[in-house]
Amino acid sequence: MTFDQVLERTKPYAIGLVVGLFAAPIIGFNAGWITTTTASTQAADEARVASLAGICSSAAGRMATASSTELAALKGYDNRARRDELVATIMTDIQVPADIIGRVSTSCSRSLS
């Protein structure tokens, strides 16, 4: 077998290797098959905020029911101060990490509005 024949036989494999080295990462990242550490951390933080905001809004509903207050009365921009007071009261009872407390209270307030 001559060198030209060996080169001719290995040419498709070499082309496939080169194309694969460039195409695989591009397709992987664009399709979401590969996640970065930052994306994973952000997803975990968003999940924590969403779950704690759900606990907060549930507690707000229970507190409003116990005090005979309609949650509909807290809706709207004009009732923002009352809603923020309710959320602040509830947030004292929930153990929320300091790094996400602002986002949790904002999300809870938005869920009530």
N, C-alpha and C positions, 0 to 999 in steps of 0.2 A: 504494500500500500504506500503510495507516494504521499508527500506532504500536502499536495494540492487536494488529494482525495480526503485526507484527514480533516483538512481545513473546510472542505465542502460539507462533510458530515457533521461537524461541530458548529457550523455557522448558525443553524436554527436555534440550538441550545444557547449559544452566546447572545444572540439577539433577544431571546426570551428572558435571559438573566438580566440583561441591561434594562429592558422594558419593565420587567417585574420590579427591579430595584427602585425605579422611579414611580411606577404606577401604584404599587401596593400601599405606600404611605399616603399618597394623595387620596386614593379611594378610601382607605381606612379612616383617616381623619374626617373627611367630608361625609362619610356615611355614619359617623358616630360610633364606630367600632372601637376606637381607641380614645380613651379619656385621659386628660391630663390631671395632675394632682390638684391644680387650681380649680378645675371644673368639678372634681369630686368634692372638694372642700366646700365650694359654693353650694352644691346640691345638698350637702349635709346640713349646712347652715340654714338654707331655705326650708328644709324639712323640719328642723328644730323650731324655727320661727313660726311656721304654719301650725305645728302641733300645739305649741304654747299659746298661740293666738286663738286657736280653737278652744282650748281650756279656758282662756280668759273670757271669750264671748259666751261660752256656756255658763260660766259663773256669773256673768253679767245678767244673763237671762234669769237665772235662779234668784239673784239678788233683786232684780226688778220685780219679779213675781212676789217675792217675800215682802217687799215694801209697797205692793199694790201700784206699781208704776208700769205703764205700758211702754214697751220698747219702741213703739211707733212714736211716742212722745219725744224720744231722744234723737230721732232722725232729722236730718237737715243741718244746714250751716248755722242757723240761729241757736241750736241746742248743742253746739260744739263744746262749750264750757262745761255743761252738765255731763255730757258724755265723757269728756276727759277726766272729770272728777270721779265718775264711776269707775273708769278704767284704772285710775291711780289707786283707788281704794282696793280694787281687786288685785292689782299687781303687788300690793304689800303682802297678800296671802300666798302668792305663787312664787316659788323659788325659781328665778330666772337668772341665768348667767349674766354678768355685768356687760359682756361684750355685745349682747343682742337685746338688752332690755328696751332700748329705744325702738328698735324695729318691731318687737313684739307688741308694745303698747300702741304704736301707730297702726299696726295691722289689726289689732283688736278694736281700736276705735273706728277704723274704716269698716270693719265687718258689722258694727252696730249702726253705722250711718246709712 
